[in-house]
Amino acid sequence: MKKEDFYYELPKERIAQTPIEPRDASKMMVIHRSEHRNEDKHFYDIVDYLNEGDCLILNDTKVLPARLYGVKEETGAHVEFLMLTQKENDVWEVITGPGRRAKVGSRFVFRNGILKAEIIDVLENGNRLAKFTYEGNNIFNVLEKVGEMPLPHYITEKLEDNDRYQTVYAKELGSAAAPTAGLHFTPEILKKIKDKGVNIGYVTLHVGIGTFRPVKTENIEDHKMHSEHYHLPKETADLINETHKNGKRVVAVGTTSCRTLESVATYNGEITEADGWTSIFIYPGYEFKCIDALLTNFHLPESTLIMLVSSFYNREDVLASYNDAVKKKYRFFSFGDCMLLI
């Protein structure tokens, strides 16, 4: 298939720049796949579409305040770091800008020396390995003081409250981007879901910045996915297997939860406890092994994420739904509205 097969026209003003308040007031397009029909609802209506015995799988990753602004120690030139992956102890893979200022041996200072870094390697992809030094024994505590949320490039307005780029159930620190389908949940909605007899399980997939990497190959089959670390605990695996055994649905919240489950599932849909890295690329033609329903936001044209959604339904109807959402003034991307495919 061609990349252009997943293109749709999106006016710039439809890209949500700020999160809606309250979280659950966002619009939700409900797509009934077997009937090829859509409903326009709000996220707080999601309880009506979940049944007793279903299970909802949430990604409990927590976003690092991983964008750093500092200066080069030798010259005072300004630099920006985006921390991607912790390689070992205080060595991280980072994106630097401008890259020419970050040669091997270059040293950088952030927030008056609270955090320092030295470039120790330049990788083939142009990213750097940086060794960080700081006072104390926990770099994550330092990042809370020094770093900013790594908002996607299409969000240009300043985020007033960092917690609005975290889910209310975020727990495991390590993502370079939020699992945005989960941003719509409130503690009150989660309680209503549990009270209805719907079970909730958690996986962890640390979202890499590669989630925003555009598909550059004309044939989508030639695209190479980035790799992300995941953990699927035994209690979640047992919950999913029991749910399917009872003939109920597994509802993945977001493409990250979906990719984790589909990476682990065997061909008969069985799930086991697992910890590892996945670079699974799901596009039309893929046969799903685990999930029965999907909650997800509206994604960028020609992105791997809209390709995943198109594989769960079908490309033509997904694009028609997107065009319908544009006409109805849905809000798009990370801080935007969502769709529930059932």
Solvent accessible surface area in square Angstrom, and as a share of the most:
residue,aa,sasa,rsa
1,M,80,0.36
2,K,77,0.33
3,K,52,0.22
4,E,122,0.55
5,D,43,0.23
6,F,0,0.00
7,Y,110,0.42
8,Y,7,0.03
9,E,125,0.56
10,L,34,0.17
11,P,52,0.33
12,K,169,0.72
13,E,128,0.57
14,R,39,0.14
15,I,29,0.15
16,A,6,0.05
17,Q,47,0.21
18,T,59,0.34
19,P,24,0.15
20,I,54,0.27
21,E,116,0.52
22,P,81,0.51
23,R,30,0.11
24,D,23,0.12
25,A,26,0.20
26,S,0,0.00
27,K,68,0.29
28,M,0,0.00
29,M,0,0.00
30,V,0,0.00
31,I,0,0.00
32,H,24,0.11
33,R,65,0.24
34,S,103,0.67
35,E,100,0.45
36,H,117,0.52
37,R,106,0.39
38,N,57,0.29
39,E,46,0.21
40,D,72,0.37
41,K,70,0.30
42,H,72,0.32
43,F,0,0.00
44,Y,105,0.40
45,D,30,0.16
46,I,0,0.00
47,V,22,0.13
48,D,103,0.53
49,Y,34,0.13
50,L,2,0.01
51,N,77,0.39
52,E,122,0.55
53,G,20,0.20
54,D,1,0.01
55,C,0,0.00
56,L,0,0.00
57,I,0,0.00
58,L,0,0.00
59,N,2,0.01
60,D,14,0.07
61,T,1,0.00
62,K,69,0.29
63,V,1,0.00
64,L,1,0.01
65,P,5,0.03
66,A,0,0.00
67,R,45,0.16
68,L,0,0.00
69,Y,114,0.43
70,G,10,0.09
71,V,50,0.29
72,K,34,0.14
73,E,85,0.38
74,E,108,0.49
75,T,99,0.57
76,G,40,0.39
77,A,27,0.21
78,H,140,0.62
79,V,6,0.03
80,E,58,0.26
81,F,0,0.00
82,L,12,0.06
83,M,0,0.00
84,L,24,0.12
85,T,37,0.22
86,Q,78,0.34
87,K,103,0.44
88,E,112,0.50
89,N,120,0.62
90,D,34,0.18
91,V,14,0.08
92,W,6,0.02
93,E,20,0.09
94,V,0,0.00
95,I,65,0.33
96,T,17,0.10
97,G,30,0.29
98,P,42,0.26
99,G,26,0.25
100,R,168,0.61
101,R,66,0.24
102,A,0,0.00
103,K,129,0.55
104,V,93,0.54
105,G,36,0.34
106,S,8,0.05
107,R,118,0.43
108,F,1,0.00
109,V,27,0.15
110,F,0,0.00
111,R,124,0.45
112,N,153,0.78
113,G,28,0.27
114,I,73,0.37
115,L,0,0.00
116,K,87,0.37
117,A,5,0.04
118,E,52,0.23
119,I,1,0.00
120,I,73,0.37
121,D,59,0.31
122,V,64,0.37
123,L,47,0.23
124,E,189,0.85
125,N,99,0.51
126,G,38,0.36
127,N,22,0.11
128,R,31,0.11
129,L,32,0.16
130,A,0,0.00
131,K,94,0.40
132,F,2,0.01
133,T,76,0.44
134,Y,48,0.18
135,E,160,0.72
136,G,69,0.66
137,N,149,0.76
138,N,57,0.29
139,I,5,0.03
140,F,52,0.22
141,N,89,0.46
142,V,11,0.06
143,L,0,0.00
144,E,106,0.47
145,K,135,0.57
146,V,8,0.05
147,G,11,0.11
148,E,76,0.34
149,M,17,0.08
150,P,0,0.00
151,L,24,0.12
152,P,5,0.03
153,H,135,0.60
154,Y,24,0.09
155,I,13,0.07
156,T,114,0.66
157,E,91,0.41
158,K,153,0.65
159,L,23,0.12
160,E,156,0.70
161,D,71,0.37
162,N,69,0.35
163,D,93,0.48
164,R,24,0.09
165,Y,0,0.00
166,Q,15,0.07
167,T,7,0.04
168,V,60,0.35
169,Y,26,0.10
170,A,23,0.18
171,K,143,0.61
172,E,71,0.32
173,L,53,0.26
174,G,19,0.18
175,S,0,0.00
176,A,1,0.01
177,A,1,0.00
178,A,7,0.06
179,P,9,0.06
180,T,23,0.13
181,A,4,0.03
182,G,2,0.02
183,L,10,0.05
184,H,9,0.04
185,F,0,0.00
186,T,14,0.08
187,P,82,0.52
188,E,112,0.50
189,I,3,0.02
190,L,18,0.09
191,K,128,0.54
192,K,116,0.49
193,I,0,0.00
194,K,114,0.48
195,D,101,0.52
196,K,78,0.33
197,G,30,0.29
198,V,4,0.02
199,N,66,0.34
200,I,28,0.14
201,G,5,0.05
202,Y,74,0.28
203,V,1,0.00
204,T,12,0.07
205,L,0,0.00
206,H,42,0.19
207,V,5,0.03
208,G,20,0.19
209,I,36,0.18
210,G,8,0.08
211,T,25,0.14
212,F,48,0.20
213,R,113,0.41
214,P,80,0.51
215,V,4,0.02
216,K,164,0.69
217,T,45,0.26
218,E,117,0.52
219,N,59,0.30
220,I,0,0.00
221,E,85,0.38
222,D,79,0.41
223,H,20,0.09
224,K,162,0.68
225,M,27,0.12
226,H,23,0.10
227,S,61,0.39
228,E,4,0.02
229,H,50,0.22
230,Y,23,0.09
231,H,65,0.29
232,L,0,0.00
233,P,25,0.16
234,K,118,0.50
235,E,126,0.56
236,T,3,0.02
237,A,2,0.02
238,D,69,0.36
239,L,36,0.18
240,I,0,0.00
241,N,36,0.19
242,E,86,0.38
243,T,4,0.02
244,H,60,0.27
245,K,163,0.69
246,N,92,0.47
247,G,66,0.64
248,K,81,0.34
249,R,53,0.19
250,V,0,0.00
251,V,1,0.00
252,A,0,0.00
253,V,4,0.02
254,G,4,0.04
255,T,11,0.07
256,T,14,0.08
257,S,0,0.00
258,C,0,0.00
259,R,11,0.04
260,T,0,0.00
261,L,0,0.00
262,E,3,0.01
263,S,39,0.25
264,V,20,0.11
265,A,9,0.07
266,T,65,0.38
267,Y,205,0.78
268,N,123,0.63
269,G,7,0.06
270,E,84,0.38
271,I,2,0.01
272,T,85,0.49
273,E,101,0.45
274,A,23,0.18
275,D,92,0.48
276,G,17,0.16
277,W,143,0.50
278,T,8,0.05
279,S,61,0.39
280,I,37,0.19
281,F,34,0.14
282,I,3,0.01
283,Y,60,0.23
284,P,30,0.19
285,G,76,0.73
286,Y,51,0.19
287,E,147,0.66
288,F,49,0.21
289,K,43,0.18
290,C,3,0.02
291,I,10,0.05
292,D,47,0.24
293,A,0,0.00
294,L,0,0.00
295,L,0,0.00
296,T,1,0.00
297,N,2,0.01
298,F,0,0.00
299,H,16,0.07
300,L,49,0.24
301,P,36,0.23
302,E,41,0.19
303,S,18,0.11
304,T,12,0.07
305,L,34,0.17
306,I,0,0.00
307,M,0,0.00
308,L,3,0.02
309,V,0,0.00
310,S,2,0.01
311,S,17,0.11
312,F,12,0.05
313,Y,32,0.12
314,N,43,0.22
315,R,60,0.22
316,E,108,0.48
317,D,39,0.20
318,V,0,0.00
319,L,23,0.11
320,A,59,0.46
321,S,3,0.02
322,Y,0,0.00
323,N,64,0.33
324,D,40,0.21
325,A,0,0.00
326,V,26,0.15
327,K,163,0.69
328,K,87,0.37
329,K,130,0.55
330,Y,2,0.01
331,R,52,0.19
332,F,0,0.00
333,F,11,0.05
334,S,6,0.04
335,F,10,0.04
336,G,2,0.02
337,D,1,0.01
338,C,0,0.00
339,M,0,0.00
340,L,0,0.00
341,L,0,0.00
342,I,40,0.20
